[in-house]
Amino acid sequence: MMTYKDIKKLVNASYRNGVLHEDTVMKIADMLDTRDGKAYLRGIKLEEQKKRVIVAVPTARIYNDVEKWYIEVFPDKTVEVREDAFLMLGPKITAGDMVYDASLKHRLDEFIEQIEQQYE
């Protein structure tokens, strides 16, 4: 069984110039046993999540020009814009394990929760 540091070294070796190299991933995955292979692929997945920012907006056509701004704010990350009809008047930004929800829906939900807590 490999240690966390060993898995991390393999994950880092899977990248060339910051880009995941598929052939290297396949070679490494083939050499590992089932348990280490799962840990390795989990490490790759976590590393890829660190490099991606998801911006959910009510309608993507409104935010097409703003996408350039998100790219400037999050350099060296891939910005993915998704449409979420349940959001109202604001984006929900997910970067790694951080979530910033500036939508009206989120604010209304927080407001209702505060009122419920006061009257319990």
VENLIN-V84899 format. One record per residue. N is the residue number from 1. RES is the residue in three letters. OMEGA is omega in whole degrees, 0 to 359 (NA if undefined). Layout:
BEGIN
n = <N/N>
res = <RES/RES>
omega = <OMEGA/OMEGA>
END
This chain:
BEGIN
n = <1/2/3/4/5/6/7/8/9/10/11/12/13/14/15/16/17/18/19/20/21/22/23/24/25/26/27/28/29/30/31/32/33/34/35/36/37/38/39/40/41/42/43/44/45/46/47/48/49/50/51/52/53/54/55/56/57/58/59/60/61/62/63/64/65/66/67/68/69/70/71/72/73/74/75/76/77/78/79/80/81/82/83/84/85/86/87/88/89/90/91/92/93/94/95/96/97/98/99/100/101/102/103/104/105/106/107/108/109/110/111/112/113/114/115/116/117/118/119/120>
res = <MET/MET/THR/TYR/LYS/ASP/ILE/LYS/LYS/LEU/VAL/ASN/ALA/SER/TYR/ARG/ASN/GLY/VAL/LEU/HIS/GLU/ASP/THR/VAL/MET/LYS/ILE/ALA/ASP/MET/LEU/ASP/THR/ARG/ASP/GLY/LYS/ALA/TYR/LEU/ARG/GLY/ILE/LYS/LEU/GLU/GLU/GLN/LYS/LYS/ARG/VAL/ILE/VAL/ALA/VAL/PRO/THR/ALA/ARG/ILE/TYR/ASN/ASP/VAL/GLU/LYS/TRP/TYR/ILE/GLU/VAL/PHE/PRO/ASP/LYS/THR/VAL/GLU/VAL/ARG/GLU/ASP/ALA/PHE/LEU/MET/LEU/GLY/PRO/LYS/ILE/THR/ALA/GLY/ASP/MET/VAL/TYR/ASP/ALA/SER/LEU/LYS/HIS/ARG/LEU/ASP/GLU/PHE/ILE/GLU/GLN/ILE/GLU/GLN/GLN/TYR/GLU>
omega = <182/178/178/180/179/179/180/178/178/178/180/179/181/182/173/182/177/182/179/182/188/181/179/179/181/179/181/182/179/183/185/173/188/184/179/178/178/179/179/180/175/177/177/181/179/179/178/178/179/184/185/174/179/178/178/182/180/176/185/183/178/188/180/179/183/180/178/179/179/178/178/181/181/180/180/177/176/180/180/180/179/177/178/185/181/176/178/171/175/182/170/186/178/178/184/179/177/178/176/183/181/183/177/179/180/180/177/177/178/180/179/179/178/179/179/180/180/185/177/NA>
END
